[in-house]
Amino acid sequence: MIAALIRSGVGLFLTLGLAGAGVATAGSGPSGTPEDVAQAFMPRVERVIGELAVDPERLSVRANRCSDTERDDVFYIWIGLRARAPAGDAGAQLRNLHDAWKKQGWEVTRYRLLDNGGVNIAARDPETGDSHALDSGFRTGPEHDIVGFFNTPCFRNPDGTTAFGHMFDRAPG
């Protein structure tokens, strides 16, 4: 089931059009090493997760190439989340998160209520440019399973070539 959730989540991620979703043109944005950017980004992601009554099972961190360049020194950080809503209220929690994002002035890029009770949301934080997408619309467990994708804008690696791909997994918290 875990592999299916991840596969479904990757498809959702691509469907949401967030792959390489940097707000800066590649190479013109801020600079930082992937490790430093990931470490600075993790607390922002954990704050969003902390707004939900979920049991996070895993956070996976990757450095990905920004979609608008072939440069080896331009990247964004992607953090993937797999979590469970033990109270069986994943859809309601995501609807509430959507409302909170709107009140905070975030750019909501997706809000979809699914027939199975699941919810699919995505938004961009106007202060940081970070993009967030969460989904509970899985065939099995639409009220219990949540997958999330969190992206930074594009950064330029001052050290040069970036090692794209998996960086580390970590238990949330």
HELIX and SHEET records of a PDB file:
HELIX    1   1 ILE A    2  THR A   15  1                                  14    
HELIX    2   2 PRO A   34  GLY A   50  1                                  17    
HELIX    3   3 ALA A   90  LYS A  103  1                                  14    
SHEET    1   A 7 GLU A 107  LEU A 113  0                                        
SHEET    2   A 7 VAL A 119  ARG A 124 -1                                        
SHEET    3   A 7 SER A 131  ASP A 135 -1                                        
SHEET    4   A 7 ASP A 145  ASN A 151 -1                                        
SHEET    5   A 7 VAL A  74  ARG A  84 -1                                        
SHEET    6   A 7 ASP A  55  ARG A  65 -1                                        
SHEET    7   A 7 GLY A 165  ARG A 170 -1                                        
SHEET    1   B 6 GLU A 107  LEU A 113  0                                        
SHEET    2   B 6 VAL A 119  ARG A 124 -1                                        
SHEET    3   B 6 SER A 131  ASP A 135 -1                                        
SHEET    4   B 6 ASP A 145  ASN A 151 -1                                        
SHEET    5   B 6 VAL A  74  ARG A  84 -1                                        
SHEET    6   B 6 PHE A 155  ARG A 156 -1                                        
END                                                                             
